Amino acid sequence: MALVFLVNQAFSQENKKLNVLLIHVDDLGATDLGIFGSDFYETPNLDQLAKEGMRFTQSYAAASICSPSRAALMTGKYPARIGITDWIRAKFQGYSTSGLPGEYEEFKDKPLKTPKIQGFLPLEEKTIPERLKPLGYTSLHVGKWHLGEEGIHPEDQGFDVNIGEMIWGNLPAILILTSLKPHENFTKSKIYPLGKPMNS
């Protein structure tokens, strides 16, 4: 009876939408923040954020490199299921892979063979902001994307606003989800040219 009472109490509570701030950083070690034990790096703002929010102490990145870990985070799928198991190369670097189904990169000139990869996160994949939009959330992506070029940008994958570069990350990629009505306090997306510092 006590268990039934507690369950009823939990469900009768007012459903309050939470604001979500998700920070995804390349090459951040498990103990590189003060809140997780670093006595070298000073991270007072992130430490305060962690103290006031929720910390997950047993989570792991799906991959140890940028593109596949981002794709996994956005979709909840393992990198191998998405076809992105290495960082996505760019056309300006001399790679021509478009990432279309059946067209994959092969690194024939490299002594160490790497898995074939898609050149972008397919639009058919459902991302975090696409899943939260029907619940009334508005989403903002700031920083590094690195999951596709023109036509596969964050705003094509469910984000209401994108402020950042597509491949290089002068800032860590930040995903902000709020319970605002779509586009209530946002302006149109702004993409910074490749290599231009993000000072504003």
C-alpha positions as CSV (number, residue, x, y, z in Angstrom):
1,M,0.0,0.0,0.0
2,A,2.8,2.4,0.9
3,L,4.4,1.8,-2.5
4,V,1.2,2.5,-4.4
5,F,0.8,5.7,-2.3
6,L,4.3,6.8,-3.2
7,V,3.8,6.1,-6.9
8,N,0.6,8.0,-7.0
9,Q,2.3,11.0,-5.3
10,A,5.1,10.9,-7.9
11,F,2.7,10.9,-10.8
12,S,0.4,13.6,-9.3
13,Q,3.3,16.1,-9.1
14,E,3.1,18.9,-11.6
15,N,5.1,18.0,-14.8
16,K,7.7,20.7,-15.0
17,K,9.8,21.0,-18.2
18,L,13.5,21.1,-17.4
19,N,16.0,23.2,-19.2
20,V,18.8,21.1,-20.6
21,L,22.4,22.2,-21.2
22,L,24.5,19.5,-22.8
23,I,28.3,20.3,-23.3
24,H,30.3,18.0,-25.6
25,V,34.0,18.6,-25.7
26,D,36.7,17.0,-27.8
27,D,39.6,15.5,-25.9
28,L,38.3,16.2,-22.4
29,G,39.7,13.8,-19.9
30,A,37.5,12.1,-17.3
31,T,39.3,14.1,-14.5
32,D,40.1,17.3,-16.3
33,L,37.5,19.4,-14.5
34,G,37.9,20.5,-10.9
35,I,34.6,19.0,-9.9
36,F,36.0,15.6,-11.0
37,G,39.3,15.9,-9.2
38,S,41.6,18.1,-11.3
39,D,44.1,20.1,-9.3
40,F,45.8,21.4,-12.4
41,Y,42.9,22.9,-14.6
42,E,40.8,25.6,-13.0
43,T,37.2,25.3,-14.1
44,P,35.1,27.3,-11.5
45,N,32.1,28.0,-13.8
46,L,31.7,24.4,-14.9
47,D,32.3,23.2,-11.3
48,Q,29.5,25.5,-10.2
49,L,27.2,24.3,-13.0
50,A,27.9,20.7,-12.0
51,K,27.1,21.4,-8.3
52,E,23.8,23.0,-9.2
53,G,22.8,20.4,-11.8
54,M,23.0,16.7,-12.2
55,R,26.3,14.8,-12.7
56,F,26.6,11.5,-14.5
57,T,29.7,9.8,-13.1
58,Q,29.5,6.5,-15.1
59,S,29.0,7.7,-18.7
60,Y,31.3,7.0,-21.6
61,A,31.8,8.5,-25.0
62,A,30.8,6.1,-27.8
63,A,34.1,6.8,-29.6
64,S,37.4,8.4,-28.8
65,I,37.2,10.8,-31.8
66,C,35.0,13.8,-32.7
67,S,32.5,12.9,-35.5
68,P,31.5,9.4,-34.3
69,S,31.1,10.5,-30.7
70,R,28.9,13.4,-31.9
71,A,26.8,11.2,-34.1
72,A,26.3,8.7,-31.3
73,L,25.4,11.5,-28.9
74,M,22.9,13.1,-31.3
75,T,21.2,9.8,-32.2
76,G,21.7,7.4,-29.3
77,K,23.2,4.8,-31.7
78,Y,26.6,3.2,-31.8
79,P,28.9,4.7,-34.5
80,A,29.1,1.5,-36.4
81,R,25.3,1.5,-36.8
82,I,25.4,5.0,-38.3
83,G,28.4,4.3,-40.5
84,I,30.6,7.0,-39.0
85,T,33.5,5.4,-37.1
86,D,36.2,8.0,-37.8
87,W,36.3,11.8,-38.2
88,I,34.5,13.1,-41.3
89,R,37.0,14.5,-43.9
90,A,36.2,17.7,-45.7
91,K,36.2,18.5,-49.4
92,F,38.7,21.3,-48.9
93,Q,41.2,18.7,-47.6
94,G,41.1,16.9,-50.9
95,Y,38.5,14.2,-50.0
96,S,35.6,13.7,-52.4
97,T,33.4,11.4,-50.4
98,S,29.9,12.7,-50.3
99,G,28.7,10.1,-47.9
100,L,25.8,8.9,-50.0
101,P,24.6,5.4,-49.4
102,G,27.1,2.9,-51.0
103,E,29.8,5.6,-51.4
104,Y,32.5,5.3,-48.7
105,E,36.1,6.4,-48.3
106,E,38.9,3.9,-48.5
107,F,42.3,5.0,-47.4
108,K,44.3,2.9,-49.9
109,D,47.5,5.1,-49.6
110,K,47.7,4.6,-45.8
111,P,49.6,1.7,-44.2
112,L,47.0,1.4,-41.4
113,K,43.6,0.7,-42.9
114,T,40.6,2.4,-41.2
115,P,37.0,1.5,-41.4
116,K,34.9,2.9,-44.3
117,I,32.8,5.9,-43.2
118,Q,29.9,7.9,-44.3
119,G,30.6,11.6,-45.0
120,F,27.7,12.9,-42.9
121,L,25.0,12.1,-40.4
122,P,22.0,11.0,-42.6
123,L,19.0,13.3,-42.3
124,E,16.9,10.1,-41.7
125,E,18.5,9.7,-38.3
126,K,16.4,11.2,-35.5
127,T,18.4,13.6,-33.3
128,I,17.9,14.9,-29.8
129,P,16.3,18.2,-30.9
130,E,14.0,16.4,-33.3
131,R,12.8,14.2,-30.5
132,L,12.3,17.1,-28.1
133,K,10.6,19.5,-30.5
134,P,7.2,17.8,-30.3
135,L,7.4,18.2,-26.5
136,G,7.6,22.0,-26.9
137,Y,11.4,22.5,-26.7
138,T,13.4,25.0,-28.7
139,S,17.0,24.1,-29.4
140,L,20.2,26.0,-30.0
141,H,23.5,24.6,-31.2
142,V,26.7,26.6,-30.6
143,G,30.2,25.6,-31.7
144,K,31.6,22.6,-33.6
145,W,29.2,20.4,-35.6
146,H,31.5,18.2,-37.8
147,L,28.6,15.9,-39.0
148,G,28.1,17.1,-42.5
149,E,28.5,20.0,-45.0
150,E,25.9,22.1,-46.8
151,G,22.4,20.6,-46.3
152,I,23.5,18.5,-43.3
153,H,24.0,21.4,-40.8
154,P,22.5,21.5,-37.3
155,E,19.4,23.5,-38.6
156,D,18.8,20.6,-41.1
157,Q,18.9,18.1,-38.2
158,G,16.3,19.7,-35.9
159,F,18.0,22.6,-34.3
160,D,16.1,25.9,-34.4
161,V,19.3,28.0,-34.4
162,N,22.9,27.3,-35.2
163,I,25.8,29.6,-34.2
164,G,29.1,28.1,-35.0
165,E,31.5,26.5,-37.4
166,M,30.9,23.3,-39.2
167,I,34.2,21.5,-38.8
168,W,36.7,23.3,-36.6
169,G,35.7,24.0,-33.0
170,N,36.9,27.3,-31.6
171,L,34.4,26.6,-28.9
172,P,33.1,23.3,-27.6
173,A,29.9,22.3,-29.2
174,I,27.1,23.3,-26.9
175,L,23.5,22.2,-27.2
176,I,21.0,24.3,-25.3
177,L,17.4,23.1,-25.1
178,T,14.8,25.3,-23.4
179,S,11.1,25.1,-22.9
180,L,10.5,28.3,-24.9
181,K,8.1,28.3,-27.8
182,P,9.9,27.6,-31.1
183,H,11.8,30.7,-32.3
184,E,10.5,32.8,-29.4
185,N,13.8,34.5,-28.5
186,F,16.0,33.3,-31.3
187,T,17.1,34.9,-34.6
188,K,18.0,33.1,-37.8
189,S,21.0,30.8,-37.9
190,K,24.4,32.3,-38.3
191,I,27.4,30.3,-39.6
192,Y,30.8,31.7,-39.2
193,P,33.3,31.3,-42.1
194,L,35.8,28.5,-41.8
195,G,38.8,29.7,-39.8
196,K,37.2,32.9,-38.5
197,P,37.4,33.2,-34.7
198,M,34.1,33.1,-33.0
199,N,34.4,36.3,-30.9
200,S,30.8,37.4,-30.9
